[in-house]
Amino acid sequence: MTKLSASPLAIYLNDHLAGAAGGVELLRRAARAGRDESAARQLRRLADQVAEDRASLMRVMRDLGVAPSRSRLLLGRLGEKAGRLKTNGHLLSRSPLSNVLELEAMRLGVEGKACCWRTLRILAGTDRRLDPEALDRLLRRAEEQTARLEELREEAAAATFRPDGPEEERG
């Protein structure tokens, strides 16, 4: 098995692995953040799926001889924590805007993951170590995750940007 630790592919895959680590943390934190129970349940399910997808990416990396970068994984987790320091209209607490911004970030992350699966699917045409059917399944799941996150984002945006103010502030 050839090590590709300094190759562009290794850097690319490690960047996606770091993003997946941060994404799982963001999804789990958002699920605990006091949303309605239906949304929280959906976010927990998505977090579990993203964790499974991260494990799938690690298997692909192993099959390709790419070692996970511990420093990039740490940066992914730190990036998620830094993302908490956003201007949301409240200094020390969550605001209704937090829900919208987090869902947008989660959706962008899943769309990035789908790009990774598409890239690997292209490479599967010439690299027998990659399983095209497995990559197709992962891509379909990412597309389903994107659609679900968009539904949740639309609901959060409608609740946050109502003409009479966010539901949480109307009491």
PLY file of the C-alpha trace (Angstrom):
ply
format ascii 1.0
element vertex 171
property float x
property float y
property float z
element edge 170
property int vertex1
property int vertex2
end_header
0.00 0.00 0.00
1.51 3.31 -1.09
1.38 6.24 1.30
0.13 9.45 -0.30
0.44 11.63 2.81
1.81 14.68 0.96
-0.21 14.28 -2.23
-2.98 16.67 -3.25
-5.48 13.81 -2.83
-4.30 13.16 0.73
-4.64 16.85 1.61
-8.08 16.98 -0.02
-9.35 13.89 1.80
-7.94 15.06 5.13
-9.63 18.43 4.68
-12.94 16.65 4.15
-12.28 14.42 7.15
-11.66 17.50 9.29
-14.87 19.06 7.98
-16.80 15.90 8.83
-15.46 15.98 12.40
-16.59 19.58 12.82
-19.91 18.82 11.12
-20.78 16.01 13.51
-20.08 18.28 16.46
-22.17 21.12 15.00
-25.11 18.83 14.25
-25.05 17.33 17.75
-24.75 20.73 19.42
-27.58 22.13 17.30
-29.77 19.15 18.24
-29.23 19.95 21.93
-29.85 23.68 21.49
-33.52 23.74 22.43
-35.20 23.39 19.05
-38.56 21.73 18.84
-38.33 17.99 19.43
-39.02 17.04 15.80
-36.15 19.19 14.50
-33.85 17.97 17.29
-34.65 14.34 16.44
-33.89 14.98 12.75
-30.61 16.70 13.59
-29.56 13.80 15.84
-30.33 11.38 13.00
-28.32 13.54 10.58
-25.42 13.67 13.06
-25.40 9.88 13.24
-25.41 9.66 9.43
-22.59 12.19 9.11
-20.59 10.19 11.66
-21.20 7.07 9.51
-20.13 9.02 6.42
-16.97 10.11 8.23
-16.23 6.43 8.95
-16.83 5.65 5.26
-14.38 8.38 4.29
-11.81 6.93 6.69
-12.23 3.50 5.03
-11.74 5.09 1.60
-8.62 6.83 2.88
-7.29 3.55 4.28
-8.00 1.79 0.97
-6.10 4.53 -0.85
-3.19 4.45 1.61
-3.92 7.93 2.97
-3.23 8.40 6.68
-5.61 10.63 8.65
-3.93 13.83 9.80
-4.44 14.35 13.52
-3.59 18.03 13.21
-6.24 18.55 10.51
-8.82 16.70 12.61
-8.03 18.99 15.52
-8.34 22.03 13.25
-11.77 20.79 12.11
-12.98 20.56 15.69
-11.49 23.94 16.56
-13.10 25.43 13.47
-16.52 24.26 14.64
-15.91 25.82 18.04
-14.72 29.07 16.44
-17.89 29.09 14.36
-19.81 29.57 17.59
-18.31 33.05 17.83
-20.65 34.58 15.29
-22.58 37.78 15.37
-26.11 36.61 16.04
-27.58 39.67 17.72
-27.01 38.32 21.24
-23.74 38.76 23.06
-23.60 35.70 25.32
-26.47 33.49 24.23
-28.16 31.92 21.25
-30.63 33.93 19.25
-33.26 32.79 16.75
-30.75 33.81 14.09
-28.35 31.14 15.43
-30.69 28.42 14.14
-30.70 29.83 10.61
-26.94 30.40 10.48
-26.13 26.94 11.85
-28.47 25.22 9.41
-26.88 27.13 6.55
-23.42 26.06 7.73
-24.57 22.44 8.06
-26.07 22.47 4.59
-22.90 23.91 3.07
-20.87 21.22 4.83
-23.05 18.43 3.45
-22.89 19.95 -0.04
-19.09 19.94 0.28
-19.21 16.30 1.31
-21.29 15.52 -1.78
-18.59 17.19 -3.90
-16.02 14.89 -2.29
-18.10 11.81 -3.12
-18.49 13.06 -6.71
-14.74 13.58 -7.00
-14.04 10.10 -5.69
-16.69 8.69 -8.04
-14.77 10.19 -10.98
-11.55 8.63 -9.69
-13.32 5.27 -9.32
-13.36 5.10 -13.11
-9.60 4.55 -13.10
-8.81 3.41 -9.54
-10.01 -0.08 -8.67
-9.52 0.56 -4.96
-12.65 2.73 -5.02
-16.12 1.17 -5.03
-18.36 3.11 -7.45
-21.60 1.66 -6.05
-20.68 2.57 -2.49
-19.78 6.09 -3.59
-23.10 6.37 -5.45
-24.95 5.39 -2.24
-22.98 7.93 -0.21
-23.73 10.62 -2.76
-27.47 9.85 -2.75
-27.47 10.03 1.04
-25.66 13.39 0.97
-28.28 14.69 -1.45
-31.05 13.49 0.89
-29.27 15.15 3.84
-29.01 18.41 1.90
-32.73 18.34 1.13
-33.62 17.70 4.77
-31.33 20.46 6.02
-32.87 22.84 3.50
-36.36 22.03 4.82
-35.19 22.70 8.37
-33.44 25.90 7.27
-36.58 27.16 5.54
-38.64 26.47 8.67
-36.09 28.28 10.85
-35.91 31.23 8.46
-39.71 31.54 8.35
-39.89 31.46 12.16
-36.97 33.90 12.59
-37.83 36.50 9.99
-41.60 36.78 10.57
-42.91 40.36 10.23
-44.07 40.28 13.88
-40.68 39.04 15.13
-39.13 35.65 15.87
-41.38 33.15 17.63
-38.88 32.81 20.50
-38.97 36.54 21.21
-42.76 36.93 20.98
-43.19 34.56 23.94
0 1
1 2
2 3
3 4
4 5
5 6
6 7
7 8
8 9
9 10
10 11
11 12
12 13
13 14
14 15
15 16
16 17
17 18
18 19
19 20
20 21
21 22
22 23
23 24
24 25
25 26
26 27
27 28
28 29
29 30
30 31
31 32
32 33
33 34
34 35
35 36
36 37
37 38
38 39
39 40
40 41
41 42
42 43
43 44
44 45
45 46
46 47
47 48
48 49
49 50
50 51
51 52
52 53
53 54
54 55
55 56
56 57
57 58
58 59
59 60
60 61
61 62
62 63
63 64
64 65
65 66
66 67
67 68
68 69
69 70
70 71
71 72
72 73
73 74
74 75
75 76
76 77
77 78
78 79
79 80
80 81
81 82
82 83
83 84
84 85
85 86
86 87
87 88
88 89
89 90
90 91
91 92
92 93
93 94
94 95
95 96
96 97
97 98
98 99
99 100
100 101
101 102
102 103
103 104
104 105
105 106
106 107
107 108
108 109
109 110
110 111
111 112
112 113
113 114
114 115
115 116
116 117
117 118
118 119
119 120
120 121
121 122
122 123
123 124
124 125
125 126
126 127
127 128
128 129
129 130
130 131
131 132
132 133
133 134
134 135
135 136
136 137
137 138
138 139
139 140
140 141
141 142
142 143
143 144
144 145
145 146
146 147
147 148
148 149
149 150
150 151
151 152
152 153
153 154
154 155
155 156
156 157
157 158
158 159
159 160
160 161
161 162
162 163
163 164
164 165
165 166
166 167
167 168
168 169
169 170
